[in-house]
Amino acid sequence: MHPLRLLPECLPDFPSCGRPVFGKVYTGGIGTILTAWYDQLQNAEDIQGLCIQCGACKDVCPGKIDIPALIMEIRRRLVEKQGIPIAAKSIYKVVNNRRLFHSMLRTASLAGKPFAKGKFIRHLPLFLSDLTDDRSLPAIAAKPFRDVFKTIKQPECREKAVFYAGCLIDFAYPEMGEAVVKILNKAGIEVLFPENQTCCGAPARYNGAYDVAAKNAEDNIDALLENSDARYVISACPTCTVALDREFIETFESTGKHGKIEKAKQLAGKVIDFSTLVKKLVDEGRLTLKEGKELGKITYHDSCHLKRTLKANQPPRDLLTQSGFELEEMFECDTCCGMGGSYALKLPKISASILARKLTNIKTTGADVVAMDCPGCVMQIRGGLDQDGAGIKVRHTAELIAGQLK
């Protein structure tokens, strides 16, 4: 293995982000852990924030040390020791109040109109301007998915699935949710959408605020298990899928809420990501996809959670090729796009550097469309390509599959 493969892949500009700042005792992600262990916990406070939690370091580590999990533990201990910063505490207070959170997102749809052009916000004023220097942001949807869902006429089906939309599909990309419903209906599955579902808690958890994430977990478990006869709980966002399937349990363990773990496990037993379920339905003959290489060349971007945590990078490729697309693999298809949830907001310049490398790899394929299974990656890559002007379309796998049903 080339020694450079052991460097943190989330930091392509390693000379400027590596040895001087990414660990006092040693460099890279492991340097963050060793700094906290051998020096002082607070000395790792700034450098731990450079980790985007893509999981690449664990993949290339010969000893398979779970460096991302250890860095998460540093974040948890820092919050436990120092408390949540005032600004973050205000945000989490809003997110944990479902009605207030959703009302503010609806308001944001109106407030953002002066800055929006079509589906993009390309310029923001004053101190927010650097957020749109290198990528456009999505405009909040005029009508969130939770409202659109009420207008969808579904056939009567014996089998049911609960759909967990997550914040981006619900309030920025409702068309992705519509595609999911269309596909499952075609397979004879009725889709249920509990309105009490809210943020999966990933933003809070990845910033060390485990108590906040635990409250998100409790709210979502209650909402998603309302329909006990539903066979599946499906998500079209890998980050949300990981939260529902694994992190709710881990968060309860870390916060000592052991009485909540059983229900979290009950939920996890039903959770499945979009592409894995649809591939299963195709294999069972419940869905039929159009065949033939008639739709042009596309490439595929692996979201970090889908490939490295869920190990589900093959199903979307199978579905796309079976649907008639010619798949051209890009170089570093599984390298992070630089989104990382709030990472792109906190460290926009580093995020932009990672994104630029991804965009180059996409354009090199000559594909007209780049597909992916993560709405967060759609937000990052579509925003980058919008400002780049390459004319390459960015689509969630669900949208592409929905148009290729027989």
N, C-alpha and C positions, 0 to 999 in steps of 0.2 A: 504494500500500500504506500502510495506517495505520502510523505510527511505532511504536505500541505492539506491533505484530505482530513487531517486531524484538527485543522484550524476551524473556528466557528463559521459555518457556512452562512449564517445569518448576517455576517459582516464581511461583504466582499471587499470593502476598502479597509483591509486589516491593518495596514501601516498607520492609518489615522485613528482607528478605533481599537487597536489591539494592545501591543506591549505597553504604551505609556499609560493607558487608562483602564484596561480590561483585566485588572488583577495585580495587586501589589506583590504577592508572593510568587505568582506564576501567571502565565498568559492564558487567554481564552476563557471559555465557560468554566473550566475547572479552576482557573485562577480566582474567579469570584468566590467559589466555595472555599478554597484554601485560604483566601484572605479573611473570610468570615471566621474560619476555624482557628487559624494560627495567629491572626492579628486581633482584630476586633470586629464584632458584628456590624457596627455603624460604619466601619471603613469599607464595607461592601455595599453600602446603601446606594451609592450612585452607579457603580459599575454593574450591579445586578440588573438595573433597568435596561442595559444594552441587550439583554437576552430577549429574543422575540418569541421564544418557546416554539420554534419550528420542529425541534426534535432531531435535527440532522446530526448533531454531535453524538447523540446516543447511538444512531445508526452506524456511524463510522468508528465508534469506540471499540477497540478489540475486547475490552472487558465488559462491554455493554453496561457501563455505569450510567445510571439514570440521572444525568446531569440536570436536565430540565426540572425534574421533580425536586432535586436538592436545592436548586435556585428558588423554586416555589416555596420551599420550606424557609429559606432565608427571608423571603418577602413576608411570609406569615409571621415569623418571629419579629421582624422589624415593626410590623403593624401592631403586634401584641405588645411590644415594648414601648413604642413611641406614639401609638394611636394613629388614627386615620387623619391625614391632612384636612384642613377645614374645607377647602374647595371640593375635594373628593367626597367628604362626608355629606356635603350638600347634594352632590349628584346622586350618591347612593340612596339618600333619603327620598329623593324623587323617584328613583328606579324601583324602590321597594314599596312605593305607593302606586299600585297598578293604575288606579283611576286617574291620578294626577299625571303619571308618566305618559299615559296614552293621550290624555287631554293636551299635554304640552307638545306631543308629536303632531297632533292634528293642527294645533296652532302654528307649529313650525312650517307646515305646508303653506299656510297663508303668508307668514312672515318672510319666507324665503323667496316669494314670487318676484320681488324687485331684483334679486340677484340671479334668478334662474333664467335660462334660455333653453326652451324645450325641456328635456329631462336632466339637464346638467346645471350645476352652479360652477361657473368658471372663474369668478372673482369674488373675493370677500374683502371687506374693508378693514383698515387699521391693523390691530394686532393679530387678526385672523388671516391676514393676507397670505402668510407662508403656507397655509393649508392647501391653497390652490395654486401654488407656484409650479408644481410639477405634475399635478393630476387634477382633473375636475371632480367635483363631488356630486352625488346623485341628489336631485331635488326630491323632497318628501312627496310621496304620491298624493294626489288630490283626494283619492278615495282609498283608504287602507284595505288590505285584504279582508280583514274581519267584517267590513261593510260589503265588499264585493261578494264574499262567501254567501251572504244571505240571499243574494239574487241568483245564485247558481241552482238550476233545477237538476236534481240528481235522480237517477232511476232507483226504484226500490230494490235493495240488495240484502241478502241474508247475512253476508259477511261485512264487518265494519272495521274501519281503521280511524284512529284519532290522529289528526294532523297537527304537529307542533310547528308553527311557522317561524318563530324567532323574530327578532325586531326588524331585521332588514327586509325579509319577505313580506312581513305584515305591513310595514309603513313606507318602504322604498320600492320594492319589486313585487307588487301583488300579482303580476302576470306569471311569475314563477309558481305561486300558489295555485292559480287557476290551472296551470299545466299539470300539476300534481293531481288535482281533483279529476281532471279530464282523463288522465291515464288510469287512475284507480277505478273510476266508474266504468271504463271500458273493460276492465278485468272483472267486473261484477262486485266491486267493493264500494260500499257507501262510506263517504268521508265525514267525520265529525270534527267540529272545531269548537272546543270549549273556550268561551270568551274570557274566562278568568286566567288563562295562561298569560305569562309575562316573561320578562327577560330571564334567560337561562342562568344568569349569575356569573358567566365567564368573565366579564369585565372586572367585577369585584374580586373574584377568586384569583385571577392572574395578576392582580395588584396587591395580593396578600390580605384582602379584607374578607376572611373566611366566614365571619359571623353574618355579614351582609349576604354573601353567596348562599349561606345556609337558609336564610329567610326566603330568597328566591326559590331555592330548591323545595322548601315546604309548600310554598304557594303553587308551584307548578305540579308537584306530586298530587296535591288535592284536586287540581283542575283536570289533570290528564287521566286520573284514575276514576273520575266520575262515572264514566261509561265502562262498567266492569265487563260488559259483553264484547267489547272491542278486541279483536285479535292482535292488532298491531298499534304501536305508536310510531308514526313515521315522521322523520325530519328530512328536509332537503338542505340542511346546513350541517356539515360535518362537526363544526365546533359545538353546536347545540346537541348533536347526536351524542358526542363524547360526554357532554355534561349530563344528559339524561341517562346515559348507559353506565357511566362510571363515576363521574365526578361528584354527583349528588351523594353517593355512598361515601366517597373519600372525604368530602367536606363534613359530613356528619361525624365521621370517625375523628377527624382532626379537631372538631369543636366540642366533642364529648356528647353529642346528641345521639346516643346509641339507640334510644327508643324510636328514632325516625328511620333507622337503617332498613328495617324489614320492609317498610312500604317503598323505600327507594329501590330495594332489590326486586320488589314486585313490579315496579315500573320498568326497571332495566330489562326484565324478562320479556317485555313486549316491544322494546325499542329496536328499530331497524332503520338504516339509512336508505334514502330514496333509491339509488341505483341497485343496491343489493336486492331490495324487494322486487323491483321491476324486472331485474334479470331472472329472479326466481319465478315470477309470473310468466315470463316469456318461455322459460324452460319447461314449465308445466303446461304450456299450450293455452294459457288463459289470455295471453296477449299475442298478437301477430304484428310484426313490423315489416314494412316495405323493404324489398331487397334490391340489390343492384348498385353499381358504382355510378350513380347518376347525379349526385347532389354536390359534387365538387370536393375540393380538398379542405380538410379541417385539421387542426392540431389540438392537443389536449394538455391542460395544465393540472397537475396533481396538487390539490390543497393538502397542507401539512397534516391536518388531523385525519383526513380520509385515508391517506396512504400509510402514515407512520403509526397512527393509533388504532384506527379501525381496520387497517390492512385490506381496504376495499378499493384499490386502484384499478383492478381489472374489470369489474362489472360495467362501469360506464364506457370503457373502451369497446367491450363486446357489444353493448347496446348500440353504440354509434355506428360501428361497422356493419352490424346487422340491419341497421336502418338505411343503409345505402350511402354512407359517407366514406370517403377515402381518407384514412387517418395517416397523417404525416407527423411522426414523433419529433418534438423539438429537443434541442440540446438542453440538458438540465431541466427536464420536464417536471421533476419533483423538487426543484429548488424554490424556496419561499418567494412569494411575490412582494413581500415587504409590508403587507397589510397588518397582520398581527393584532387585530382589534384596535385597542386604544394606542398601540405602538405608533401607528401612522400619524396620530394626532400629537403624541408627546415628543416623538423624534422624527419629524417630517423629512429632514434632510437625509438621514440614514435610510429611512423608508424609501425615499425617492431614488437613492443610489441602487438599492436592491431592485426596485421596480424597473429602472432603466435597463438593467441586465436582462431581466425577464422579457421586456418588450423587444429587445434586440433578438433574443432567441425565438420569439414568436414570429417576428417579421422575416427572419432568415428562412423559415419553412416555406414561405410563399403561400401559406394558407389564407383563405378568405375569411375563415371563422376560427376562433379559439373557444373551445368548450371547457367547462369546469363544473364542479358540483358544489361550489361554495359561494354564496351570495357576497361574502366579504371579499373574496378574491375577485368576483365580478366587479364590485365597487372599485377596487384598487386598479385592476387591469383595464377595465372599460374607461375609467377616468384618465389613466395614463395614455391610452390610445386616442382618446378624444382630443387631448392637447397635442399629441404627436402628429395627428392628421393622417395616419397610415390607412385609414378606411377599412380596417379589419373589424369585423363584428365580434362581439363578446356575448356568449349565450350560456345559460345554465343548461346542463344536460336535459333536464326536464322539459324545457321549452323545445329543444330539438326533437326529442322523442315524441312529444305530443303532436307534432306535425307529421309524424311518420307512422301513425297507427293505421292498420287496415280495417 
